[in-house]
Amino acid sequence: MAAKAITIEIGYSLTKICEVDYKAKTHKIYKSFTVSNGAEVINDGALTASPEYVEVLRRALATNHVKAKQVVFTITSSKIASREVTIPYVKENRIADVVNANATDYFPVDLSKYQLAYTILGTVGETKGAQQYKLLVMAVPTALLSGYYELAKALKLEVAAIDYASNSIFQVVKDECAKGKHIVVKIDERSSLVMAVENSVLTFTRSVSYGFEEVMETVMNTLCWGEVSTVEEAIRVLQRNECIVAEQEEVSEGAEEVAKSAKDRAQEDVRDAVVPLINGITRVIDYYASRASGEGIERILITGAGADFKGMAELLARETNMQVTVLKEAAGWNLMRNFKNECFSEYIACVGAAVAPLGFKQETEKRGKDKKAKKEGGGQGTNWALLAYTVFGVGLVAAAALAAVPLIGYARLTKTNMELKAQAGSLEDIIPIYNEYVAVKAERGMAGAMYEATESRNEGLEEFLGELEDKLPANVNVVSFSSDSYEVTINMEVQTKDDVGAAVEQMRTFHSLIPERVTVTSIVEEENEESGEHTVNFTVMAAYQAVGYEPEEETAEDAGEVENGAAEDAAVTDEADTVE
């Protein structure tokens, strides 16, 4: 009987949990349920689990009678870098050695802060002597993994593996996509994942920085479908009601306002909220289609919590002019039986995580074998009896010598103690003054903390926009802009990919942004059919510096870090070109 494992995918508002067979040939899902996070515990894949969140998970596992002790986490993050590479056709147990030896060529960053994993995409070359492996190599920041190990420890679970969401989904759909080219789109709360699977091989993966969060908020802000106050309620309303509809034909100008009902206006608001998501997905699909050779895309499969929204598939089909299907069943998986009363799409990454996880591991897990080797390798040919008697004799002599030391120092310490007591008695009048000082200092600290809690980066938005206007290169066209208290997302257009690197490098000099948190989330090259002009559309996500941050004078070391940032941007641009 196969061992069971708990698989967990943590979203911004909800956590999906399944109990499944671990690395089994036949796939069986025993339990599946969703837990509300309460407060936000994750930010772009980085997990900070509060005690309250841990307790909620512990109660949920107990309530659903989950007995497995191994856990597999599946994660999504723009911080996970991926690269398609080819290596010589070596034995499979030597692939990791080849990947590690060439890792600096794949990722021009400090790899001591990253953990690597790979998956075999296939082979290149027909003859045996000329064959090569085609791999998808991924690098995840080690700091990103620590939160998941801490959560597992708090839940008294053992981390069996940490998987990347695209690999988890691929394990479910690879047999379903055994012939032809298929696009798989996972629509989540704040981002979406677009994958291409051709003949059971994962050939393309891109992240889109749009999800259904704005659509959900629009439904929660209208009373057209009743009072909706929670994320779970908003998702169910979108699944059961026609909130997402294609744009209707225009009515005459004189009758337009009269003809629109409250429901029509609510559907218009929902459509406006879903348009950026649909456009983002469409751009990535068009980019893949323009670079892929051979036969065209056979169909688009959508999954994730947003896939089951009524009208989502129809709207995407209309915009892409392709067949769009909601993933309800997959070859080799009896999903309809396991999810009779639930929407399977919400759990797709969870059920696939335990099939063949990539297995990102913390560096500390590798030390056990070294300790075991040292234990087994030492001690041969040693006369332990002679050594024991020698140590005992030396210790006996040392103990006799040390026994006299306390007697010599005791008198001196007694005198010092009496002097200190006399000094303490003379200072008793200071105690009330000191206590008052401590109380005033505590009140001042509380007042300062309350003031700092009211500060927000949005107060300095005008300053940031001024910096954007002054420093951004003149050939950069800002298409769209969104901001919250923590980060900013900007969609821009330039003429060439070199301009992309220049724009990102310039943004890393902004005083209001954290340089290493300025990242490119998507790059799409477009051509105007009428004018023949080439443009590059790209999206930058950047985190604000903390409120009150003052930049220091740039040193030679800081200048080196800026150059490293430019190198990372060049790597991102190269990755956009590498589409098989």
Buried (B, 14 or more C-beta within 10 A) or exposed (E): EBEBBBBBBBBBBBBBBBBBBBBBEEBBBBBBBBBBBEEEBBBBBBBEBEEEBBEBBEEBBEEBEBEBBBBBBBBBBBBBBBBBBEBEBEEEEEBEEBBEEEBEEBBEBEBEEBBBBBBEBBEBEEEEEEEBBBBBBBBBBBEBBBBBBBBBEBBEBEBBBBBBBBBBBBBBBBEBBBEBBBBBBBBBBBBBBBBBBBEBBBBBBBBBBBBBBBBBEBBBEBEBBEEBEEBEBBBBBBBEBEBBBEEEEEEEEEEEEEEBEEBEEBBBBBBEBBBBBBBBBBBBBBBBBEBBEEEEBBBBBBBBBBBBBBBBBEBBBEBBEBEBBBBBEBEBBEBEEBBEEEBBBBBBBBBBBBBBBBEBBBEEEEEEEEEEEEEEEEEEEEEEEEEEEEEEEEEEEEEEEEEEEEEEEEEEEEEEEEEEEEEEEEEEEEEEEEEEEEEEEEEEEEEEEEEEEEEEBBEBBEEBEEBBEEEBEEEBEEEEEBBEEEBBBBBBBBBBBEBBBBBBBBBBBBEBBBBEBBBBBBBBBBEEEEEEEEBBBBBBBBBBBEBEEEEEEEEEEEEEEEEBBBEBBBBBBEBBEEBB
